Amino acid sequence: MATRNELRGIVKLRSTAGTGYTYMTTKNRRNSPDRLVMRKFDPRLREVVEFREER
């Protein structure tokens, strides 16, 4: 059974709107060491807002 590569870490994206909604994703920590920011849908607000990486 293959093991997961340690370079691709699992990160949690939390909504900046303050609803507490989160997404889980992976990223390559060597190629993008800074925090990830994505615009995604927040179902509690029912609109697209910014999600930032949480450490």
DSSP file (Angstrom, degrees, kcal/mol; ACC not computed):
  #  RESIDUE AA STRUCTURE BP1 BP2  ACC     N-H-->O    O-->H-N    N-H-->O    O-->H-N    TCO  KAPPA ALPHA  PHI   PSI    X-CA   Y-CA   Z-CA
    1    1 A M              0   0    0      0, 0.0     2,-0.2     0, 0.0     0, 0.0   0.000 360.0 360.0 360.0 131.2    0.0    0.0    0.0
    2    2 A A        -     0   0    0      1,-0.1     2,-0.3     0, 0.0     0, 0.0  -0.477 360.0-136.3 -77.5 143.4    1.4    3.4   -1.0
    3    3 A T        -     0   0    0     -2,-0.2     2,-0.1     1,-0.1     3,-0.1  -0.673  28.4 -97.1 -95.8 154.9    1.9    6.1    1.6
    4    4 A R        -     0   0    0     -2,-0.3     2,-0.2     1,-0.1    -1,-0.1  -0.407  41.5-105.5 -69.8 144.7    1.0    9.7    1.1
    5    5 A N    >   -     0   0    0      1,-0.1     3,-0.5    -2,-0.1    -1,-0.1  -0.526  20.6-142.3 -70.9 133.9    3.7   12.1    0.0
    6    6 A E  T 3  S+     0   0    0     -2,-0.2    -1,-0.1     1,-0.2    -2,-0.1   0.691  95.0  66.2 -73.6 -18.5    4.8   14.3    2.9
    7    7 A L  T 3  S+     0   0    0      1,-0.2    22,-2.2    21,-0.1     2,-1.2   0.859  90.1  68.1 -70.7 -34.2    5.3   17.3    0.6
    8    8 A R  E <  S-A   28   0A   0     -3,-0.5    20,-0.2    20,-0.2     2,-0.2  -0.723  77.8-171.5 -90.2  97.2    1.6   17.6   -0.1
    9    9 A G  E     -A   27   0A   0     18,-1.4    18,-1.9    -2,-1.2     2,-0.5  -0.538  25.1-114.6 -90.0 155.1    0.1   18.6    3.2
   10   10 A I  E     -A   26   0A   0     16,-0.2     2,-0.3    -2,-0.2    16,-0.3  -0.749  37.0-171.1 -86.1 130.1   -3.6   18.7    4.1
   11   11 A V  E     -A   25   0A   0     14,-3.2    14,-2.4    -2,-0.5     2,-0.5  -0.898  18.2-134.9-123.1 153.3   -4.8   22.3    4.8
   12   12 A K  E     -AB  24  54A   0     42,-0.7    42,-2.9    -2,-0.3     2,-0.6  -0.925  13.3-154.6-108.4 127.3   -8.0   23.7    6.3
   13   13 A L  E     -AB  23  53A   0     10,-3.5    10,-2.4    -2,-0.5     2,-0.4  -0.905  12.7-164.0-102.0 122.8   -9.6   26.7    4.6
   14   14 A R  E     -AB  22  52A   0     38,-2.7    38,-2.2    -2,-0.6     8,-0.2  -0.874  24.5-107.6-111.3 141.0  -11.8   28.8    6.9
   15   15 A S  E >   - B   0  51A   0      6,-2.2     3,-0.7    -2,-0.4     5,-0.3  -0.370  13.9-149.7 -65.4 136.8  -14.4   31.3    5.7
   16   16 A T  T 3  S+     0   0    0     34,-2.4    -1,-0.1     1,-0.2    35,-0.1   0.516  88.7  79.0 -83.3  -5.3  -13.4   35.0    6.3
   17   17 A A  T 3  S-     0   0    0     33,-0.3    -1,-0.2     4,-0.1    34,-0.1   0.569 107.5-116.5 -79.2  -8.0  -17.1   35.9    6.7
   18   18 A G  S <  S+     0   0    0     -3,-0.7    -2,-0.1     3,-0.1    -1,-0.0   0.644  81.2 120.6  86.0  14.3  -17.1   34.5   10.3
   19   19 A T  S    S-     0   0    0      2,-0.1     3,-0.1     1,-0.0    -3,-0.1   0.698  74.9-126.3 -83.7 -18.4  -19.5   31.7    9.7
   20   20 A G        +     0   0    0     -5,-0.3     2,-0.2     1,-0.3    -4,-0.0   0.489  57.6 147.4  87.1   3.2  -17.0   29.0   10.8
   21   21 A Y        -     0   0    0     -7,-0.0    -6,-2.2     1,-0.0     2,-0.3  -0.513  26.7-168.1 -74.8 140.7  -17.5   27.0    7.6
   22   22 A T  E     -A   14   0A   0     -8,-0.2     2,-0.3    -2,-0.2    -8,-0.2  -0.927  17.9-156.7-131.2 153.6  -14.4   25.1    6.4
   23   23 A Y  E     -A   13   0A   0    -10,-2.4   -10,-3.5    -2,-0.3     2,-0.4  -0.941  15.5-142.2-119.6 148.3  -13.1   23.3    3.3
   24   24 A M  E     +A   12   0A   0     -2,-0.3     2,-0.3   -12,-0.2   -12,-0.2  -0.934  33.7 148.5-110.0 136.0  -10.3   20.7    3.4
   25   25 A T  E     -A   11   0A   0    -14,-2.4   -14,-3.2    -2,-0.4     2,-0.3  -0.905  36.9-116.6-151.2 177.0   -7.8   20.5    0.6
   26   26 A T  E     -A   10   0A   0     -2,-0.3     2,-0.3   -16,-0.3   -16,-0.2  -0.876  24.9-178.5-120.2 156.7   -4.1   19.7   -0.2
   27   27 A K  E     -A    9   0A   0    -18,-1.9   -18,-1.4    -2,-0.3     2,-0.8  -0.988  35.7-106.9-149.5 155.7   -1.3   21.8   -1.4
   28   28 A N  E  >  -A    8   0A   0     -2,-0.3     4,-1.9   -20,-0.2   -20,-0.2  -0.755  27.7-161.9 -83.6 112.3    2.4   21.4   -2.3
   29   29 A R  T  4 S+     0   0    0    -22,-2.2    -1,-0.2    -2,-0.8   -21,-0.1   0.741  85.6  54.7 -71.9 -23.0    4.2   23.0    0.5
   30   30 A R  T  4 S+     0   0    0    -23,-0.2    -1,-0.2     1,-0.1   -22,-0.0   0.903 113.6  39.3 -75.8 -41.1    7.5   23.3   -1.4
   31   31 A N  T  4 S+     0   0    0      1,-0.3    -2,-0.2     2,-0.1    -1,-0.1   0.782 130.2  27.0 -80.4 -27.8    6.0   25.2   -4.4
   32   32 A S     <  +     0   0    0     -4,-1.9    -1,-0.3     1,-0.1    -2,-0.1  -0.675  62.5 161.7-136.5  81.4    3.6   27.4   -2.4
   33   33 A P        +     0   0    0      0, 0.0    -1,-0.1     0, 0.0     3,-0.1   0.725  55.4  85.2 -75.0 -20.1    4.9   28.0    1.2
   34   34 A D  S    S-     0   0    0      1,-0.1     2,-0.1     0, 0.0    -2,-0.0  -0.296  96.9 -77.8 -77.6 168.1    2.7   31.1    1.7
   35   35 A R        -     0   0    0      1,-0.1     2,-0.3    18,-0.1    -1,-0.1  -0.389  46.9-119.2 -71.1 141.0   -0.9   30.8    3.0
   36   36 A L        -     0   0    0     -2,-0.1    17,-2.1    -3,-0.1     2,-0.4  -0.591  27.0-171.7 -82.4 136.4   -3.5   29.8    0.4
   37   37 A V  E     +C   52   0A   0     -2,-0.3     2,-0.3    15,-0.2    15,-0.2  -0.995  11.3 168.7-130.0 125.3   -6.4   32.1   -0.3
   38   38 A M  E     -C   51   0A   0     13,-2.6    13,-3.6    -2,-0.4     2,-0.7  -0.970  34.1-128.4-135.3 149.9   -9.4   31.0   -2.5
   39   39 A R  E     +C   50   0A   0     -2,-0.3     2,-0.3    11,-0.2    11,-0.2  -0.895  45.9 156.9 -97.5 117.7  -12.8   32.3   -3.3
   40   40 A K  E     -C   49   0A   0      9,-2.4     9,-2.7    -2,-0.7     2,-0.4  -0.853  45.6 -84.1-137.1 169.4  -15.3   29.6   -2.6
   41   41 A F  E     -C   48   0A   0     -2,-0.3     7,-0.2     7,-0.3     3,-0.1  -0.613  29.9-156.9 -80.8 129.5  -19.0   29.2   -1.9
   42   42 A D  E >>> -C   47   0A   0      5,-2.8     4,-2.2    -2,-0.4     5,-1.2  -0.923   1.9-162.3-104.1 108.6  -20.1   29.5    1.7
   43   43 A P  T 345S+     0   0    0      0, 0.0    -1,-0.1     0, 0.0     5,-0.1   0.734  86.8  60.0 -67.5 -21.3  -23.5   27.6    2.1
   44   44 A R  T 345S+     0   0    0      1,-0.2    -3,-0.0     3,-0.1    -2,-0.0   0.860 118.7  29.0 -73.9 -33.7  -24.3   29.4    5.3
   45   45 A L  T <45S-     0   0    0     -3,-0.6    -1,-0.2     2,-0.2     3,-0.1   0.663 101.7-135.4 -92.3 -20.1  -24.2   32.8    3.7
   46   46 A R  T  <5S+     0   0    0     -4,-2.2     2,-0.3     1,-0.3    -5,-0.1   0.880  70.9  89.5  62.5  42.0  -25.3   31.4    0.3
   47   47 A E  E   <S- C   0  42A   0     -5,-1.2    -5,-2.8    -7,-0.1     2,-0.5  -0.967  84.7 -90.3-154.9 168.6  -22.6   33.5   -1.5
   48   48 A V  E     + C   0  41A   0     -2,-0.3     2,-0.3    -7,-0.2    -7,-0.3  -0.730  51.6 162.9 -87.6 126.0  -19.0   33.3   -2.7
   49   49 A V  E     - C   0  40A   0     -9,-2.7    -9,-2.4    -2,-0.5     2,-0.3  -0.831  42.0 -82.5-134.4 172.1  -16.5   34.6   -0.1
   50   50 A E  E     - C   0  39A   0     -2,-0.3   -34,-2.4   -11,-0.2     2,-0.4  -0.600  35.8-162.2 -79.6 136.5  -12.8   34.4    0.6
   51   51 A F  E     -BC  15  38A   0    -13,-3.6   -13,-2.6    -2,-0.3     2,-0.3  -0.979   7.7-161.2-117.2 132.1  -11.4   31.4    2.4
   52   52 A R  E     -BC  14  37A   0    -38,-2.2   -38,-2.7    -2,-0.4   -15,-0.2  -0.853  26.2-100.4-116.1 150.8   -8.0   31.6    4.0
   53   53 A E  E     -B   13   0A   0    -17,-2.1     2,-0.4    -2,-0.3   -40,-0.2  -0.439  33.8-150.8 -68.9 136.5   -5.6   28.8    5.0
   54   54 A E  E      B   12   0A   0    -42,-2.9   -42,-0.7    -2,-0.2   -18,-0.1  -0.869 360.0 360.0-107.7 141.8   -5.6   28.1    8.7
   55   55 A R              0   0    0     -2,-0.4    -1,-0.1   -44,-0.1    -2,-0.0   0.408 360.0 360.0-109.2 360.0   -2.6   26.7   10.5
